[in-house]
Amino acid sequence: MRYVVLAILASLVIQPATIQPAGAAVTPEIDPRASLAVVQQWIYNYRTKPDYAHVPAAVRVLFHSQTFKEPENAGIYLGFIAGAIGSNPAKAEQLVNSFFPVPPEDEWVIVRAIAYSGLPDWRNLMRKMAPRLPARRVMIEGYLNGTQPTLLEIPLEETKPGMLEKLRGTLTRNPFAKEERKIDTTLSFASNQDLLDTLWGYYFATGSHVPIQRIMQLLPWSKSRDTVDKLTIGSMARYTLASYAVRDGELRDYLRSELARQSDPIKAPLTEVVQAADTVQLGAVRRDALAAVEELKTKGSDARRNLDFWGQLGVGAVALGCVSAAALGQVAIGIPCVIGGSASQGLLSFWEKQQ
């Protein structure tokens, strides 16, 4: 089956997909019949037998298919590109050059993929690519000067001010001043579900356990009753780990080996993941998550037992439209991808459709 997929992928371009030297990259003409579904399945199977030579062709299909039109739903592809760049440091510059020319609206993907690649010398590669990405100068500078974090530098959640900090703020703030509402652009795993996607994409490209370790750190949130965001992301971390481990024996063995090393908050949900994967009981994981959300909906958070809590979430809640498995699941592993809909009802509708 894998060879059939590779053959189809190879046919997606009229000219061969080869990595060209710096400055000499030529983008083959994309076959308008190219299917994103084929690339999705190819990405999912990539880690079992890396096919580095076809990465440029796959990336061009992603660009051609306007996969990055909505960045929040493109995390899994961004993670894959970042992982591909980081997987072969000696050829990283050649690989990145092979992606050009890049549609202007998608240039941010190259910048972020380099920053997320995990290359020891990613800053130098970023500087080399900067002249080819002049419209993204501000973004590039943000990564180079450290104001924008790399993937593994992104915190699980924002640091909450302590009691003394809150008191100091109360005493120093002008009570008559009008507070300006500002958009919070701080990145954290607790508020950005696409980062879970990105970790999975990186894993598909590399087979590295580093992103898996990060995903395991999200598991305690599957028991959280603090915010629906954390409960949703923790539940999806647990569900996707179990779902992929059902089909990936190496991942299943690795998760089992981690049981003895993890702390209790991680060990409990990780045990559930391993048991669900061993017995192929994904339905139980879905039902537990649905019950937890129903409880949170009815009682409110532990921090505020308030029925208004749910209503206040609105579109701020994390939708499960295309989280991790869903992005590749339609083709590769049978997990539905429901794009759009009310964000605050995302988790409920996703699992209700599985009943």
GIPE-V550852 format. One record per residue. N is the residue number from 0. RES is the residue in three letters. SS is DSSP state (h for helix, s for strand, l for the rest). Layout:
BEGIN
n: [N,N]
res: [RES,RES]
ss: [SS,SS]
END
This chain:
BEGIN
n: [0,1,2,3,4,5,6,7,8,9,10,11,12,13,14,15,16,17,18,19,20,21,22,23,24,25,26,27,28,29,30,31,32,33,34,35,36,37,38,39,40,41,42,43,44,45,46,47,48,49,50,51,52,53,54,55,56,57,58,59,60,61,62,63,64,65,66,67,68,69,70,71,72,73,74,75,76,77,78,79,80,81,82,83,84,85,86,87,88,89,90,91,92,93,94,95,96,97,98,99,100,101,102,103,104,105,106,107,108,109,110,111,112,113,114,115,116,117,118,119,120,121,122,123,124,125,126,127,128,129,130,131,132,133,134,135,136,137,138,139,140,141,142,143,144,145,146,147,148,149,150,151,152,153,154,155,156,157,158,159,160,161,162,163,164,165,166,167,168,169,170,171,172,173,174,175,176,177,178,179,180,181,182,183,184,185,186,187,188,189,190,191,192,193,194,195,196,197,198,199,200,201,202,203,204,205,206,207,208,209,210,211,212,213,214,215,216,217,218,219,220,221,222,223,224,225,226,227,228,229,230,231,232,233,234,235,236,237,238,239,240,241,242,243,244,245,246,247,248,249,250,251,252,253,254,255,256,257,258,259,260,261,262,263,264,265,266,267,268,269,270,271,272,273,274,275,276,277,278,279,280,281,282,283,284,285,286,287,288,289,290,291,292,293,294,295,296,297,298,299,300,301,302,303,304,305,306,307,308,309,310,311,312,313,314,315,316,317,318,319,320,321,322,323,324,325,326,327,328,329,330,331,332,333,334,335,336,337,338,339,340,341,342,343,344,345,346,347,348,349,350,351,352,353,354]
res: [MET,ARG,TYR,VAL,VAL,LEU,ALA,ILE,LEU,ALA,SER,LEU,VAL,ILE,GLN,PRO,ALA,THR,ILE,GLN,PRO,ALA,GLY,ALA,ALA,VAL,THR,PRO,GLU,ILE,ASP,PRO,ARG,ALA,SER,LEU,ALA,VAL,VAL,GLN,GLN,TRP,ILE,TYR,ASN,TYR,ARG,THR,LYS,PRO,ASP,TYR,ALA,HIS,VAL,PRO,ALA,ALA,VAL,ARG,VAL,LEU,PHE,HIS,SER,GLN,THR,PHE,LYS,GLU,PRO,GLU,ASN,ALA,GLY,ILE,TYR,LEU,GLY,PHE,ILE,ALA,GLY,ALA,ILE,GLY,SER,ASN,PRO,ALA,LYS,ALA,GLU,GLN,LEU,VAL,ASN,SER,PHE,PHE,PRO,VAL,PRO,PRO,GLU,ASP,GLU,TRP,VAL,ILE,VAL,ARG,ALA,ILE,ALA,TYR,SER,GLY,LEU,PRO,ASP,TRP,ARG,ASN,LEU,MET,ARG,LYS,MET,ALA,PRO,ARG,LEU,PRO,ALA,ARG,ARG,VAL,MET,ILE,GLU,GLY,TYR,LEU,ASN,GLY,THR,GLN,PRO,THR,LEU,LEU,GLU,ILE,PRO,LEU,GLU,GLU,THR,LYS,PRO,GLY,MET,LEU,GLU,LYS,LEU,ARG,GLY,THR,LEU,THR,ARG,ASN,PRO,PHE,ALA,LYS,GLU,GLU,ARG,LYS,ILE,ASP,THR,THR,LEU,SER,PHE,ALA,SER,ASN,GLN,ASP,LEU,LEU,ASP,THR,LEU,TRP,GLY,TYR,TYR,PHE,ALA,THR,GLY,SER,HIS,VAL,PRO,ILE,GLN,ARG,ILE,MET,GLN,LEU,LEU,PRO,TRP,SER,LYS,SER,ARG,ASP,THR,VAL,ASP,LYS,LEU,THR,ILE,GLY,SER,MET,ALA,ARG,TYR,THR,LEU,ALA,SER,TYR,ALA,VAL,ARG,ASP,GLY,GLU,LEU,ARG,ASP,TYR,LEU,ARG,SER,GLU,LEU,ALA,ARG,GLN,SER,ASP,PRO,ILE,LYS,ALA,PRO,LEU,THR,GLU,VAL,VAL,GLN,ALA,ALA,ASP,THR,VAL,GLN,LEU,GLY,ALA,VAL,ARG,ARG,ASP,ALA,LEU,ALA,ALA,VAL,GLU,GLU,LEU,LYS,THR,LYS,GLY,SER,ASP,ALA,ARG,ARG,ASN,LEU,ASP,PHE,TRP,GLY,GLN,LEU,GLY,VAL,GLY,ALA,VAL,ALA,LEU,GLY,CYS,VAL,SER,ALA,ALA,ALA,LEU,GLY,GLN,VAL,ALA,ILE,GLY,ILE,PRO,CYS,VAL,ILE,GLY,GLY,SER,ALA,SER,GLN,GLY,LEU,LEU,SER,PHE,TRP,GLU,LYS,GLN,GLN]
ss: [l,h,h,h,h,h,h,h,h,h,l,l,s,l,l,l,l,l,l,l,l,l,l,l,l,l,l,l,l,s,l,l,l,l,l,h,h,h,h,h,h,h,h,h,h,h,h,h,l,l,l,h,h,h,h,h,h,h,h,h,h,h,h,h,l,l,l,l,l,l,h,h,h,l,h,h,h,h,h,h,h,h,h,h,h,h,h,l,h,h,h,h,h,h,h,h,h,h,l,l,l,l,l,h,h,h,h,h,h,h,h,h,h,h,h,h,l,l,l,l,l,h,h,h,h,h,h,h,h,h,l,l,l,h,h,h,h,h,h,h,h,h,h,h,l,l,l,l,l,l,h,h,h,l,l,l,l,l,l,l,l,l,h,h,h,h,h,h,h,h,h,h,l,l,l,l,l,l,l,l,l,l,l,l,l,l,l,l,l,l,l,l,l,h,h,h,h,h,h,h,h,h,h,h,h,h,l,l,l,h,h,h,h,h,h,h,h,l,h,h,h,h,h,l,l,l,l,h,h,h,h,h,h,h,h,h,h,h,h,h,h,h,h,h,h,h,h,l,h,h,h,h,h,h,h,h,h,h,l,l,l,l,l,h,h,h,h,h,h,h,h,h,h,h,h,h,h,h,h,l,l,h,h,h,h,h,h,h,h,h,h,h,h,h,h,h,h,h,h,l,l,l,l,l,l,l,l,h,h,h,h,h,h,h,h,h,l,l,l,l,l,l,l,l,h,h,h,h,h,l,l,l,l,l,l,l,l,l,l,l,l,l,h,h,h,h,h,h,h,h,h,h,l,l,l]
END
